[in-house]
Amino acid sequence: MAIERTYTIPLRRAFLKAPRYKRAKRAVSEVKYFLEKHMKVAPENLKISNYINLEIWKHGIKNPPSRVRINVKKDDKGMVTAELVGAPVEAKKKKVKKEAKKETPKTETKIEVKAEEKSGHAVEHKPVHAESQKSPEAAMNKSGGRKIDNPSVRK
């Protein structure tokens, strides 16, 4: 015998008693307290959806909404789940056991061949790890957007 109810929880009186920098936290704890009292359940059997939390924190920690409308369901085991009215309902994910994958070594070496320079120097062969190869954009981001020709000279 599952119980399903819709509540409008007033939050203003609760969060006005808290300092400005704790108002959203106080509003979340007031939602939990309200549900414990009205659904007659212990705090460990109470689950609040992410959408309620996002709605309370939408305008930041200093300005939570004055009231929140939620749908509450209590199942036969005594678990209470609270969802925001109008929030999309997510299907429960089934736990699937993953098979152990055989990992291939990620440190494969590749030989990087530099083209002969204009002065006619010999070709260099350097072993380079696959992970250490980066695009020029990544190198530019690391150096703050500027190319450094001589690494010993920094601005």
NORDAQUI-V169377 format. One record per pair of residues at least 12 apart in sequence whose C-alpha atoms are under 8 Angstrom apart, sorted by the first residue. I is the first residue (numbers start at 1). J is the second residue. If there is no record, write none. Layout:
i->I j->J
i->I j->J
//
This chain:
i->1 j->75
i->1 j->76
i->2 j->73
i->2 j->74
i->2 j->75
i->2 j->76
i->3 j->72
i->3 j->73
i->3 j->74
i->3 j->75
i->4 j->71
i->4 j->72
i->4 j->73
i->4 j->74
i->5 j->71
i->5 j->72
i->5 j->73
i->6 j->69
i->6 j->70
i->6 j->71
i->6 j->72
i->7 j->69
i->7 j->70
i->7 j->71
i->7 j->72
i->8 j->67
i->8 j->68
i->8 j->69
i->8 j->70
i->9 j->31
i->9 j->34
i->9 j->67
i->9 j->68
i->9 j->69
i->9 j->70
i->10 j->66
i->10 j->67
i->10 j->68
i->11 j->27
i->11 j->30
i->11 j->31
i->11 j->65
i->11 j->66
i->11 j->67
i->11 j->68
i->12 j->65
i->12 j->66
i->12 j->67
i->14 j->26
i->14 j->27
i->14 j->30
i->15 j->27
i->20 j->61
i->20 j->62
i->20 j->63
i->21 j->61
i->21 j->62
i->22 j->61
i->22 j->62
i->23 j->61
i->23 j->62
i->23 j->63
i->23 j->64
i->24 j->56
i->24 j->57
i->24 j->60
i->24 j->61
i->24 j->62
i->24 j->63
i->24 j->64
i->25 j->61
i->27 j->56
i->27 j->64
i->28 j->53
i->28 j->56
i->32 j->46
i->32 j->48
i->39 j->74
i->39 j->80
i->41 j->78
i->41 j->79
i->41 j->80
i->45 j->78
i->45 j->79
i->45 j->80
i->46 j->79
i->46 j->80
i->46 j->81
i->46 j->82
i->47 j->79
i->47 j->80
i->47 j->81
i->47 j->82
i->48 j->81
i->48 j->82
i->48 j->83
i->49 j->81
i->49 j->82
i->49 j->83
i->49 j->84
i->51 j->83
i->51 j->84
i->51 j->87
i->52 j->70
i->52 j->83
i->52 j->84
i->56 j->68
i->68 j->84
i->69 j->84
i->69 j->85
i->70 j->82
i->70 j->83
i->70 j->84
i->70 j->85
i->71 j->83
i->71 j->84
i->71 j->85
i->106 j->130
i->106 j->131
i->107 j->129
i->107 j->130
i->107 j->131
i->108 j->129
i->108 j->130
i->109 j->127
i->109 j->128
i->109 j->129
i->109 j->130
i->110 j->127
i->110 j->128
i->110 j->129
i->110 j->130
i->111 j->125
i->111 j->126
i->111 j->127
i->111 j->128
i->112 j->125
i->112 j->126
i->112 j->127
i->112 j->128
i->113 j->125
i->113 j->126
//
